[in-house]
């Protein structure tokens, strides 16, 4: 396990969610622990129900906790994925928005469990770092019209080409 691992709170869907993410990104489900019989912790779950799932994506560890209905996900925290190219971004976008997920603005989306994701490109992130104010402004203006990012259009806007 990593020294710091995001712990995602679910209401009974922790193992399902972990297996969903592993099916999309690769990785592994590393451990599944269960609520003990007669747990001293107040919970809507009973003994034997899944408590925590430890899983790995891209070499980083995560935890999925079945904590109950008290807390939900918000956009205040999102998982950002650096995609190699448009095909990879499209594949992840389609998989994460399937079966109840939803696209949001500027490359953000929510999966069917309510977790917010950002699908980005290292090439585009590098363009932000150039300090080219007019190029960045054009690229951001185009990005603001998108849900799923179109990396070609963004790069063309940055370079001042018609998108």
Residue, then its C-alpha position, 0 to 999 in steps of 0.5 A: x500500500x502507498x503511504x498515502x492512499x485515497x479512501x473513497x466512501x461508498x454505500x454498499x458498492x465498494x467492491x463493485x466500484x473497485x472492480x469497475x475501476x480495475x476493469x477500465x484502467x487495469x491494476x488489481x483488487x488486492x484485499x477485501x475485508x469484511x465487517x465482523x459479526x457484532x461490530x462495535x461500529x454503528x453501521x447499516x452493514x452486517x457481519x460478513x458484508x464488505x468493509x474495505x477493498x484495497x485496490x491498485x491502479x497504475x501502481x497507486x493504491x486506493x481504498x474503497x470503504x463501505x461506510x453507509x449513506x451519510x456521505x456522498x462524493x462532490x466535485x471538490x475532489x476528483x481523480x485526474x487521469x493523464x491520458x496518452x492520446x485521444x483514443x485513450x481519453x475516449x476509451x476512458x470517457x466512454x467507460x466511466x460515463x457508461x451505465x449511469x455516469x455523466x459528462x460534465x464541462x471541460x473534460x470532467x465527468x462523474x461515474x455511475x458511483x458519483x466519483x468525479x474524474x478529470x481526463x487530461x493529456x500531458x501534452x495539453x498540460x505542457x502547453x499550459x506551462x509554456x506561459x504563452x498567454x494568448x495561446x492558453x487563452x484561445x485553448x481555454x476558450x475552446x475547452x470551455x465549449x467541450x464536455x469530452x476534451x478534443x485534444x486536436x481542437x485544443x492544440x489547434x486553438x493554442x497554435x492559433x489555427x482555426x478549430 
